[in-house]
Amino acid sequence: MTSRRRMPAALVRLGCAATILVPTILLSSDHQDTPEVELNQQCDINDVYAFPGAAAGRIAIVLTTASPIAPGVALGFDNDKLYQIKIDNDAPRDGVEDYVLQFKFSGTGASQTVTMYGPVAPRDTGTRNRITTSAATVSGAVNTVLGSPSGVQLFAGLRDDPFFLDLSQFFQIIPDRRPATGPLSVPPMTPAGCWRDAASAVDYLRGLNTNAIVVEMPASMLTAGGTATLGIWATISR
């Protein structure tokens, strides 16, 4: 979670309750993408990462939300929302979830807790979402590593946002997205038509945090009844 490089995800992160399959590898980010999520920072999905876990046969999946969070701010997760990671494992992939990982939060501040359900078949698919009636898989305090290294492990809490974004250059390329006030509102002397190289780029997100849900588990738990090729995306639902 401290890496500054982008990691490939099978599906782009989407806004609240959106579920669209993108059948390719994408390198992109989705911070503060609509007025609605800007008004509800905890409902803003930023990135979804999927990569091999700490041991052979394991997979790690990360959902980041609510970035940017300033250092020293403990924003927490929204107790009234259902956070989900969705997995499509049939062939051919159809953009319909076959498994879901569901996360519910309660409490506030340092006493906030997380409960994970799944992987389990969803009660509804697409834009309709209901919490499962299955027993909880892992439960405990946020900002704590929960579960078992050989089974399901879960962490939910603050982490440095791993996505790299040269925001000032972005606003030079697409000036209509430039904010009306603040240091980034000042237009450059010379318009830009491309990104800066790595040596001169400035990572706007360095030192800023995100709320992260990090899950590691045996990959077989997600491929059962399907294939080893997975489509993975996330939603936050009311």
Secondary structure, 3 states (H helix, E strand, C coil): CCCCCCCCECCCCCCCCCCCCCCCCECCCCCCCCHHHHHCHHHCEEEEEEEECCCCCEEEEEEEEEEEECCCCCCCCCCCCEEEEEEECCCCCCCCCCEEEEEEEECCHHHCEEEEEEEECCCCCCCCCCCCCCCCCEEEECCCCEECCCCCEEEEEEEECCCCCCHHHHHHHCHHHCCCCCHHHCCCCCCCCCCCCCCCCCCCCCCCEEEEEEEEEECHHHHCCCCCCCEEEEEEEC
